């Protein structure tokens, strides 16, 4: 599975830094054990491959998916998970 993490860098200008990750799981956040450090995020978001998508769960922090604030969800291809200025999407290479 491929994950794309995007950090918005400009105010409404559409500028962003993008980083790709490959694997069956990914952890993001400000916690010391996060695979991807996201400064300013107090907590941990865990993603694990599930079929064509990923199961998402979080500790201490909520994320937005489908216009709703959540702590547990399934992320499908084409959806974007947002958390405090960061966005995460799944993609096929």
C-alpha positions as CSV (number, residue, x, y, z in Angstrom):
1,X,0.0,0.0,0.0
2,X,1.2,3.5,-0.7
3,X,0.5,6.5,1.6
4,X,0.8,10.1,0.6
5,X,1.3,12.6,3.4
6,X,0.9,16.3,2.4
7,X,1.7,19.3,4.6
8,X,0.1,22.6,3.5
9,X,2.8,25.3,3.5
10,X,1.0,28.4,2.2
11,X,-2.1,30.1,3.3
12,X,-4.6,29.1,0.6
13,X,-1.9,29.2,-2.1
14,X,-2.1,25.5,-2.8
15,X,1.5,25.0,-1.9
16,X,2.4,21.7,-0.2
17,X,5.2,19.4,0.7
18,X,4.5,15.8,-0.2
19,X,6.1,12.6,1.0
20,X,5.3,9.0,-0.1
21,X,5.5,5.9,2.2
22,X,5.1,2.3,1.3
23,X,4.1,-0.5,3.6
24,X,1.2,-2.4,5.3
25,X,1.0,0.1,8.2
26,X,1.9,3.6,9.1
27,X,1.8,5.6,12.3
28,X,1.8,9.4,12.3
29,X,1.8,12.0,15.0
30,X,3.9,13.8,17.7
31,X,4.5,10.7,19.8
32,X,8.0,9.4,20.0
33,X,7.1,6.0,18.5
34,X,5.4,7.5,15.4
35,X,7.0,6.4,12.1
36,X,6.2,9.8,10.6
37,X,6.7,12.7,12.9
38,X,4.0,15.4,12.6
39,X,5.1,18.4,14.7
40,X,2.2,20.0,16.7
41,X,0.1,16.8,16.8
42,X,-0.4,15.6,20.3
43,X,-1.2,12.0,19.8
44,X,-0.9,9.1,17.4
45,X,-2.8,8.0,14.2
46,X,-2.4,4.4,13.2
47,X,-3.2,3.1,9.7
48,X,-3.2,-0.5,8.6
49,X,-4.0,-2.1,5.2
50,X,-7.5,-3.5,4.9
51,X,-8.5,-4.7,1.5
52,X,-8.3,-1.8,-1.0
53,X,-8.2,0.7,1.9
54,X,-6.9,1.2,5.4
55,X,-8.3,1.0,8.9
56,X,-7.5,4.2,10.8
57,X,-7.6,4.7,14.6
58,X,-6.2,7.5,16.7
59,X,-5.1,8.2,20.3
60,X,-5.5,11.6,21.9
61,X,-6.3,13.3,18.5
62,X,-9.3,13.4,16.1
63,X,-9.0,13.5,12.3
64,X,-11.4,14.7,9.7
65,X,-12.7,12.2,7.1
66,X,-15.8,12.7,5.0
67,X,-16.5,16.0,6.7
68,X,-16.7,14.5,10.1
69,X,-14.4,14.6,13.1
70,X,-13.5,11.0,13.9
71,X,-11.1,8.8,15.9
72,X,-11.8,5.5,14.1
73,X,-12.7,4.9,10.4
74,X,-11.9,3.2,7.2
75,X,-10.0,5.2,4.6
76,X,-10.8,4.2,1.0
77,X,-8.8,5.0,-2.2
78,X,-9.7,8.6,-3.3
79,X,-10.5,9.8,0.2
80,X,-8.4,12.3,2.1
81,X,-7.9,12.2,5.9
82,X,-7.1,15.6,7.4
83,X,-5.4,16.4,10.7
84,X,-4.2,19.9,11.7
85,X,-2.7,21.1,8.4
86,X,-1.7,17.7,7.2
87,X,-3.5,15.4,4.7
88,X,-3.1,11.7,4.1
89,X,-4.3,9.8,1.0
90,X,-3.9,6.3,-0.3
91,X,-2.8,5.7,-3.9
92,X,-1.7,3.1,-6.3
93,X,1.7,3.6,-8.0
